[in-house]
Amino acid sequence: MAPLTTRRKFLMNSAKAGIGLSVGTSLLSSCSLVKKTSYGADKLITGFQQQPLPYSYNSLSDAIDGATMEIHYTKHAAGYSANLQDAAKSEGVNMTQPLEETLRRVSKYSAKLRNNAGGHYNHELFWKLLSPNGGGEPGGKLAKAINNSFHSFDSFKTQFSEAAKNCFGSGWAWLVVDGDHQLRIGSTSGQDNPLMDVSEFKGVPIMGLDVWEHAYYLRYQNKRADYINNWWRVVDWKFIEDRYNAVV
Ligand SMILES: [Fe+2]
């Protein structure tokens, strides 16, 4: 993670240059975000190195078994990070800049960089939004926004779960803040994500659900819906609320 002064400098420069990480120029390039504390900024900036898992492999076993977590983190996600750094080095990407900068112009780079940049970013977010103490419902501004956009938390949960269940093959379901500061649900294929210029579904990811088979197959086999239903038990709403508050 870059030092605080570097992160602030990046956000300031992004604002001046109008190169926010989001769709359009209205979100991360806005002055309001620049004024956010480092806590808010931390939630929105991703480096190229894999960060330590903030809990033990077994601690999410209400939803995800320890063997799946260990293989997922140490093999799949670690591989994305290593391959991303390899591709970034070959293609002259400045790894002292936030990864989000590369994602928003990922069409300029190779498939190797696109796939591994997405894979690394998506998993870094995924680990952080889970917690052994997760579950329940969000509060604060996010709860109000969910009610405004989806009528109720239950309706939101149903729509998000459907997006995850219906994602064909390997991919991700997302809750994003779009260019109009509205919450939207969608999905992307492979390791693409809504920050990418190549993605049809765009926005700043607030929450993402990995529905690749590697995320659930050991315990759930073909029953993706059961994995999704249990996944809600370990969602860390405090983290997601903080992330939402840092974006809007
Ligand atoms: Fe994954």
Boltz pocket constraint, residues with backbone or C-beta under 6 A from the ligand:
constraints:
  - pocket:
      binder: B
      contacts: [[A, 72], [A, 76], [A, 123], [A, 210], [A, 212], [A, 214], [A, 215]]
      max_distance: 6.0
